[in-house]
Amino acid sequence: MLDQVQEGVVGEDKGRIELRLRCFGYPGKNNGVEGFFGHCIDLNLTVWRSRYDEIVDAVNEQVQGYLEAVAQTAESHEEFEQLLHRPSPIAIRARFHMYGLVLAIPRIIKWFKGVFLFTSEKEVPALQLSHS
């Protein structure tokens, strides 16, 4: 699923570049209407749909359209790479990482199986200081 991928070029083969782009979705309102936003944070692309099950396909279509446009208009490999470097604003990227952390909590908790925190409360006699 798109919410589990990592950024970067996965491989190059015979004139093709395979990309792994970071994307995510979440519920939200658009002009007062409940629905879902989908973002590709590596290409600064955003979609909104009224149904959850439409988001992944909508983001994938948006990404595909952008990549096809870049491939058709870039005049050099350098320009192509520049057009692929379009990170989302910091607030959107921070939200992606925050959601990633929250979704990882169950896995993180398993790492700490058996670890616990506690307090120890004891009464200790007051320290008697001698004055010289």
C-alpha positions in Angstrom: 0.0 0.0 0.0 1.2 3.5 -0.7 1.3 4.5 3.0 4.1 2.0 3.5 6.6 2.9 0.8 9.8 4.8 1.1 11.3 7.6 -1.1 13.9 7.0 -3.7 14.9 5.5 -7.0 14.5 1.7 -6.8 16.2 0.8 -10.0 17.0 1.8 -13.6 16.6 -0.6 -16.5 16.7 0.0 -20.2 15.7 3.7 -20.1 13.1 3.2 -17.3 13.4 4.5 -13.8 11.4 2.8 -11.0 10.5 5.2 -8.3 9.3 4.5 -4.7 7.3 7.6 -3.6 5.9 8.3 -0.2 2.2 8.8 -0.1 -0.6 8.8 2.5 -4.3 9.6 3.0 -6.4 10.9 5.9 -10.0 12.1 6.4 -10.8 15.8 6.1 -13.2 18.4 4.8 -13.1 20.1 1.4 -15.4 23.1 1.3 -17.3 21.7 4.2 -17.8 18.3 2.6 -16.5 15.2 4.5 -14.1 13.1 2.5 -10.4 12.1 2.3 -7.2 13.8 1.2 -4.4 11.9 -0.4 -0.8 13.3 -0.8 2.3 12.3 -2.6 4.9 14.1 -0.5 7.8 13.6 -2.9 6.0 15.2 -5.8 3.8 17.7 -3.9 0.6 16.2 -5.3 -2.7 16.3 -3.5 -6.2 14.8 -4.3 -9.5 14.8 -2.4 -12.2 12.2 -2.8 -15.5 11.6 -1.0 -14.7 8.0 -0.3 -11.7 6.3 1.4 -11.5 3.5 -1.2 -10.9 6.0 -4.0 -7.8 7.7 -2.6 -5.1 5.2 -3.5 -6.2 5.0 -7.1 -6.6 8.8 -7.3 -3.1 9.5 -6.0 -1.7 6.8 -8.3 -3.4 8.4 -11.3 -2.2 11.9 -10.3 1.4 10.6 -9.9 1.2 8.7 -13.2 -0.1 11.8 -15.0 2.6 14.0 -13.5 5.4 11.5 -14.4 4.2 11.2 -18.0 4.1 15.0 -18.3 7.6 15.3 -17.0 8.9 12.6 -19.3 7.3 14.3 -22.3 8.5 17.8 -21.5 12.0 17.4 -19.9 14.7 18.1 -22.4 17.5 16.5 -20.5 18.2 14.0 -17.8 19.1 16.8 -15.4 15.8 18.7 -16.1 13.9 15.4 -15.6 15.6 14.9 -12.2 14.9 18.5 -11.2 11.2 18.1 -12.1 11.1 15.0 -9.9 12.4 16.9 -6.9 9.2 18.6 -5.8 8.8 18.0 -2.1 5.6 19.0 -0.3 5.6 21.8 2.2 7.1 20.9 5.6 3.6 20.7 7.3 2.5 18.0 4.9 5.8 16.1 5.3 5.6 16.4 9.1 2.1 15.0 9.0 3.3 12.0 6.9 6.0 11.3 9.4 3.7 11.8 12.4 1.2 9.3 11.0 4.0 6.9 10.2 5.1 7.0 13.8 1.6 6.6 15.1 1.0 3.6 12.8 4.3 2.1 13.9 3.5 2.2 17.7 2.1 -1.3 17.8 5.4 -2.6 16.3 7.4 -0.4 18.6 5.5 -1.7 21.6 6.5 -5.3 20.8 10.2 -4.3 21.0 9.7 -3.3 24.6 7.8 -6.4 25.7 8.7 -7.1 29.3 9.9 -3.5 29.9 8.0 -1.6 32.5 8.2 1.6 34.5 7.5 1.9 38.2 8.0 4.2 41.2 9.4 3.3 44.6 8.2 5.3 47.5 10.1 4.9 50.8 10.4 6.9 54.0 13.9 7.8 54.7 15.1 9.4 58.0 16.0 13.1 57.6 19.7 13.7 57.1 21.3 15.3 60.2 23.9 17.7 59.0 26.6 18.8 61.6 27.5 22.4 61.6 31.1 23.2 62.2 
